[in-house]
Amino acid sequence: MKTIEEQLWDYIDGNLSSSEAKIIEDKINSDADFKLQYEALLNLDLAFSKIELDEPSMSFNRNVMESVALEAAPVAMKTKVNTSIIYGIGGFFIVSLMALFGYVLFNADIKFSDFDLKLNTDFNLDKYMTPTMLYSFLFTDLVLGLVFIDYLLRKKIAHK
């Protein structure tokens, strides 16, 4: 439902259908308060129509864009997290968990009466240590060492 003021503005602007305009005309002619408000809005509309609109200069857009371009671009804040704090907190929790685990193991009364574990301690190392296995192990160590040296050198170059 439109307010009286909205209905009057629509009537003044000519945005109403003929039946709605007829209803507003009847209200204006019959109601003194409605007519007073209509006349006030009509005077306001006439005052608005007499005002000249100010137009910006032709170079307004260019001037604004140039002044914006001269402004320093905002820099995103870069916060550095102190890793020693993170390691300290992590270490505290690890030590706490280890202490709790040790306490539980120390106070636990564990008995394995049905658990009889017989391990075969006869282990033939020569069966598994072949020259191919040894060369594979040394080659893998060499590759990992080269990768680590490469990492350190790249880090040193990037730091300079």
DRENDO-1510 file (C-alpha; in Angstrom, 1 decimal, always signed):
<recs>
REC; n; res; u; v; w
REC; 1; MET; +0.0; +0.0; +0.0 .
REC; 2; LYS; +1.5; +3.3; -1.1 .
REC; 3; THR; +1.5; +6.3; +1.3 .
REC; 4; ILE; -0.5; +9.4; +0.5 .
REC; 5; GLU; +2.8; +11.2; -0.4 .
REC; 6; GLU; +3.8; +8.5; -2.8 .
REC; 7; GLN; +0.4; +8.6; -4.5 .
REC; 8; LEU; +0.6; +12.4; -4.9 .
REC; 9; TRP; +4.1; +12.2; -6.4 .
REC; 10; ASP; +2.9; +9.6; -8.8 .
REC; 11; TYR; +0.0; +11.8; -9.7 .
REC; 12; ILE; +2.2; +14.9; -10.2 .
REC; 13; ASP; +4.7; +12.9; -12.3 .
REC; 14; GLY; +1.9; +11.4; -14.4 .
REC; 15; ASN; +2.7; +7.8; -13.5 .
REC; 16; LEU; -0.8; +6.7; -12.7 .
REC; 17; SER; -3.4; +5.1; -14.9 .
REC; 18; SER; -6.5; +7.1; -15.7 .
REC; 19; SER; -8.7; +5.3; -13.1 .
REC; 20; GLU; -6.1; +5.8; -10.3 .
REC; 21; ALA; -5.6; +9.5; -11.4 .
REC; 22; LYS; -9.4; +10.0; -11.2 .
REC; 23; ILE; -9.4; +8.6; -7.6 .
REC; 24; ILE; -6.6; +11.0; -6.6 .
REC; 25; GLU; -8.4; +13.9; -8.2 .
REC; 26; ASP; -11.6; +13.1; -6.2 .
REC; 27; LYS; -9.5; +12.9; -3.0 .
REC; 28; ILE; -7.9; +16.3; -3.7 .
REC; 29; ASN; -11.3; +17.9; -4.4 .
REC; 30; SER; -13.0; +16.4; -1.3 .
REC; 31; ASP; -10.3; +16.4; +1.4 .
REC; 32; ALA; -8.8; +19.7; +2.5 .
REC; 33; ASP; -5.7; +18.2; +4.1 .
REC; 34; PHE; -5.1; +16.0; +1.0 .
REC; 35; LYS; -5.4; +19.2; -1.2 .
REC; 36; LEU; -3.0; +21.1; +1.1 .
REC; 37; GLN; -0.4; +18.4; +0.8 .
REC; 38; TYR; -0.9; +18.2; -2.9 .
REC; 39; GLU; -0.3; +21.9; -3.3 .
REC; 40; ALA; +2.9; +21.7; -1.1 .
REC; 41; LEU; +4.3; +18.9; -3.3 .
REC; 42; LEU; +3.3; +20.7; -6.5 .
REC; 43; ASN; +5.2; +23.8; -5.3 .
REC; 44; LEU; +8.2; +21.7; -4.4 .
REC; 45; ASP; +8.1; +20.1; -7.9 .
REC; 46; LEU; +8.0; +23.5; -9.5 .
REC; 47; ALA; +11.0; +24.6; -7.4 .
REC; 48; PHE; +12.9; +21.5; -8.4 .
REC; 49; SER; +12.2; +22.1; -12.0 .
REC; 50; LYS; +13.7; +25.6; -11.9 .
REC; 51; ILE; +17.0; +24.4; -10.4 .
REC; 52; GLU; +19.7; +24.1; -13.0 .
REC; 53; LEU; +21.8; +20.9; -12.7 .
REC; 54; ASP; +25.5; +21.5; -12.4 .
REC; 55; GLU; +27.6; +19.5; -14.9 .
REC; 56; PRO; +31.1; +18.6; -14.2 .
REC; 57; SER; +33.8; +19.9; -16.5 .
REC; 58; MET; +34.9; +17.9; -19.5 .
REC; 59; SER; +38.1; +16.8; -17.9 .
REC; 60; PHE; +36.5; +15.9; -14.6 .
REC; 61; ASN; +36.8; +12.1; -15.2 .
REC; 62; ARG; +40.4; +12.4; -16.4 .
REC; 63; ASN; +41.4; +14.5; -13.4 .
REC; 64; VAL; +39.8; +12.1; -10.9 .
REC; 65; MET; +41.5; +9.1; -12.6 .
REC; 66; GLU; +44.9; +10.9; -12.5 .
REC; 67; SER; +44.5; +11.7; -8.8 .
REC; 68; VAL; +43.6; +8.1; -8.1 .
REC; 69; ALA; +46.6; +6.9; -10.0 .
REC; 70; LEU; +48.9; +9.2; -8.0 .
REC; 71; GLU; +47.7; +7.7; -4.7 .
REC; 72; ALA; +49.9; +5.0; -3.2 .
REC; 73; ALA; +48.5; +1.5; -3.6 .
REC; 74; PRO; +47.7; +0.0; -0.2 .
REC; 75; VAL; +50.1; -2.7; +0.7 .
REC; 76; ALA; +48.9; -5.9; +2.2 .
REC; 77; MET; +50.1; -6.4; +5.7 .
REC; 78; LYS; +52.7; -9.1; +6.0 .
REC; 79; THR; +52.9; -10.6; +9.4 .
REC; 80; LYS; +55.8; -12.8; +10.3 .
REC; 81; VAL; +55.0; -15.7; +12.6 .
REC; 82; ASN; +57.7; -16.4; +15.1 .
REC; 83; THR; +58.4; -20.1; +14.5 .
REC; 84; SER; +60.2; -20.5; +17.9 .
REC; 85; ILE; +56.9; -19.8; +19.6 .
REC; 86; ILE; +55.1; -22.5; +17.5 .
REC; 87; TYR; +57.9; -25.0; +18.1 .
REC; 88; GLY; +57.8; -24.2; +21.9 .
REC; 89; ILE; +54.1; -24.8; +22.1 .
REC; 90; GLY; +54.4; -28.0; +20.0 .
REC; 91; GLY; +57.3; -29.2; +22.2 .
REC; 92; PHE; +55.3; -28.5; +25.4 .
REC; 93; PHE; +52.4; -30.7; +24.1 .
REC; 94; ILE; +54.7; -33.4; +22.9 .
REC; 95; VAL; +56.5; -33.5; +26.3 .
REC; 96; SER; +53.2; -33.5; +28.1 .
REC; 97; LEU; +51.9; -36.4; +26.1 .
REC; 98; MET; +55.1; -38.3; +26.5 .
REC; 99; ALA; +55.0; -37.7; +30.3 .
REC; 100; LEU; +51.3; -38.8; +30.4 .
REC; 101; PHE; +52.1; -42.0; +28.4 .
REC; 102; GLY; +55.1; -42.7; +30.6 .
REC; 103; TYR; +53.0; -42.3; +33.8 .
REC; 104; VAL; +50.3; -44.7; +32.4 .
REC; 105; LEU; +53.0; -47.3; +31.5 .
REC; 106; PHE; +54.7; -47.0; +34.9 .
REC; 107; ASN; +51.5; -47.4; +36.8 .
REC; 108; ALA; +49.9; -50.1; +34.6 .
REC; 109; ASP; +50.0; -53.7; +35.8 .
REC; 110; ILE; +50.3; -55.5; +32.5 .
REC; 111; LYS; +50.5; -59.3; +32.6 .
REC; 112; PHE; +50.4; -61.5; +29.5 .
REC; 113; SER; +49.7; -64.9; +30.9 .
REC; 114; ASP; +48.3; -66.3; +27.6 .
REC; 115; PHE; +50.8; -64.5; +25.4 .
REC; 116; ASP; +53.7; -66.7; +24.6 .
REC; 117; LEU; +56.0; -65.2; +22.0 .
REC; 118; LYS; +58.7; -67.3; +20.6 .
REC; 119; LEU; +60.9; -65.4; +18.3 .
REC; 120; ASN; +63.3; -67.0; +15.9 .
REC; 121; THR; +66.5; -65.2; +16.6 .
REC; 122; ASP; +68.4; -67.2; +14.0 .
REC; 123; PHE; +68.9; -64.4; +11.5 .
REC; 124; ASN; +71.2; -64.9; +8.6 .
REC; 125; LEU; +72.3; -61.4; +7.6 .
REC; 126; ASP; +74.4; -62.6; +4.6 .
REC; 127; LYS; +71.3; -63.9; +3.0 .
REC; 128; TYR; +69.9; -60.3; +2.7 .
REC; 129; MET; +73.1; -58.2; +2.3 .
REC; 130; THR; +74.0; -58.8; -1.3 .
REC; 131; PRO; +76.3; -56.5; -3.3 .
REC; 132; THR; +73.3; -55.3; -5.3 .
REC; 133; MET; +71.5; -54.3; -2.1 .
REC; 134; LEU; +74.5; -52.5; -0.9 .
REC; 135; TYR; +75.0; -50.6; -4.1 .
REC; 136; SER; +71.3; -49.6; -4.3 .
REC; 137; PHE; +71.5; -48.3; -0.7 .
REC; 138; LEU; +74.6; -46.2; -1.5 .
REC; 139; PHE; +73.2; -44.9; -4.7 .
REC; 140; THR; +70.0; -43.8; -2.9 .
REC; 141; ASP; +72.1; -42.1; -0.2 .
REC; 142; LEU; +74.2; -40.3; -2.9 .
REC; 143; VAL; +71.1; -39.0; -4.7 .
REC; 144; LEU; +69.5; -37.8; -1.4 .
REC; 145; GLY; +72.8; -36.1; -0.5 .
REC; 146; LEU; +72.9; -34.3; -3.8 .
REC; 147; VAL; +69.3; -33.1; -3.5 .
REC; 148; PHE; +70.1; -31.8; +0.0 .
REC; 149; ILE; +73.2; -29.9; -1.2 .
REC; 150; ASP; +71.2; -28.4; -4.1 .
REC; 151; TYR; +68.5; -27.3; -1.6 .
REC; 152; LEU; +71.1; -25.6; +0.6 .
REC; 153; LEU; +72.9; -23.9; -2.3 .
REC; 154; ARG; +69.6; -22.6; -3.7 .
REC; 155; LYS; +68.6; -21.3; -0.3 .
REC; 156; LYS; +71.9; -19.5; +0.2 .
REC; 157; ILE; +71.7; -17.9; -3.3 .
REC; 158; ALA; +68.1; -16.8; -2.7 .
REC; 159; HIS; +69.1; -15.3; +0.7 .
REC; 160; LYS; +71.7; -13.1; -0.9 .
</recs>
